[in-house]
Amino acid sequence: MNRSAVVQTPSRRSEQIPGRLAYSVPEVAVLLGGVTERYVWKLIDNGNGPLRSFVLGKRRVVYYEDLDAFIRQLRD
């Protein structure tokens, strides 16, 4: 994913908004190549795991930057 990509709103093409800043647990599972949601929950592990997250309303979400840092750490 390229964070510099910009999404145009259909109502006003002159205004631009940035891409997603956070993803839900099911979305993270897909972004990590189709791993299970259960695996993502293990990565989060209530704040003790390697993947940082936070609660937004009733959902747990992961910042894009934290997901990106996690993937880069795995690669190195």
Helices and strands as residue ranges (DSSP letters): E 6-8, E 16-18, E 22-24, H 25-31, H 37-44, G 45-47, E 54-56, E 59-63, H 64-75
